[in-house]
Amino acid sequence: MTKPLEPARRQFLRYSAGIAMVGTGMSLSSQAFAGSSQAYRLAFDHTHTHEKLSLIYSVAGEYQATALDRLNHFLRDHYTGTVGTMDPQLFDILHRITSALETKRSFQVISGYRCAATNDRLRTTRGGGVAKRSLHMDGRAIDIRIPGVPLTELHHAALSLKAGGVGFYPRDQFVHIDTGKVRSWGT
């Protein structure tokens, strides 16, 4: 009987496989979704509105319009109620993170879409840390954590995907994920 892999070793092997796929010239996204008939599910708990949402957002590589509408509403600017249009590729990144971490737990959402007025107010009242032209304003960013998953593991899983921007905010207990260019910041 073989001994189950320890979590750290499993994680290392998973990340190594991802790096190997990058070396083939194929994107991880195309590997994950090409020719798949699988349904992709995400679950969220919003830390400010206290709403919960669990849904299938993609089936056989096709985004589900009703699910995207529900996600747009769920991830609205919680200060003003303004609903933006979220980039569906952001959901693909989140799905890949849950796969990498081998978890079905819900994401806790700290911030999704932000209208320009909210972004400006946060930028001038929070002592920095909010970009003047934040990707939150374009529906291309989300700030998250996963209860029961150490923040450093979530951060490393997001970085391993090389799929966009990853910010690490341990003091505030969240990881920023976006669909911009591949980059990272934070301690």
Secondary structure as the mmCIF struct_conf table of DSSP 4:
data_model
#
loop_
_struct_conf.conf_type_id
_struct_conf.id
_struct_conf.beg_label_comp_id
_struct_conf.beg_label_asym_id
_struct_conf.beg_label_seq_id
_struct_conf.end_label_comp_id
_struct_conf.end_label_asym_id
_struct_conf.end_label_seq_id
HELX_LH_PP_P HELX_LH_PP_P1 THR A 2 GLU A 6
HELX_RH_AL_P HELX_RH_AL_P1 PRO A 7 GLY A 23
TURN_TY1_P TURN_TY1_P1 THR A 24 GLY A 25
HELX_RH_AL_P HELX_RH_AL_P2 LEU A 28 PHE A 33
TURN_TY1_P TURN_TY1_P2 ALA A 34 GLY A 35
STRN STRN1 ALA A 39 HIS A 46
TURN_TY1_P TURN_TY1_P3 THR A 47 THR A 49
STRN STRN2 LYS A 52 VAL A 59
TURN_TY1_P TURN_TY1_P4 ALA A 60 GLY A 61
STRN STRN3 GLU A 62 TYR A 63
HELX_RH_AL_P HELX_RH_AL_P3 ALA A 65 PHE A 74
TURN_TY1_P TURN_TY1_P5 LEU A 75 LEU A 75
BEND BEND1 ARG A 76 ARG A 76
TURN_TY1_P TURN_TY1_P6 HIS A 78 THR A 80
HELX_RH_AL_P HELX_RH_AL_P4 PRO A 88 LEU A 101
TURN_TY1_P TURN_TY1_P7 GLU A 102 GLU A 102
HELX_LH_PP_P HELX_LH_PP_P2 ARG A 105 SER A 106
STRN STRN4 PHE A 107 SER A 111
HELX_RH_AL_P HELX_RH_AL_P5 ALA A 116 THR A 125
TURN_TY1_P TURN_TY1_P8 ARG A 126 GLY A 127
BEND BEND2 GLY A 128 GLY A 128
BEND BEND3 VAL A 130 VAL A 130
TURN_TY1_P TURN_TY1_P9 LYS A 132 ARG A 133
HELX_RH_3T_P HELX_RH_3T_P1 LEU A 135 ASP A 138
TURN_TY1_P TURN_TY1_P10 GLY A 139 GLY A 139
STRN STRN5 ALA A 141 ARG A 145
TURN_TY1_P TURN_TY1_P11 PRO A 147 GLY A 148
BEND BEND4 VAL A 149 VAL A 149
HELX_RH_AL_P HELX_RH_AL_P6 LEU A 151 LEU A 161
TURN_TY1_P TURN_TY1_P12 LYS A 162 LYS A 162
BEND BEND5 GLY A 164 GLY A 164
STRN STRN6 GLY A 165 TYR A 169
TURN_TY1_P TURN_TY1_P13 PRO A 170 GLN A 173
STRN STRN7 PHE A 174 ASP A 178
BEND BEND6 THR A 179 VAL A 182
STRN STRN8 ARG A 183 GLY A 186
#
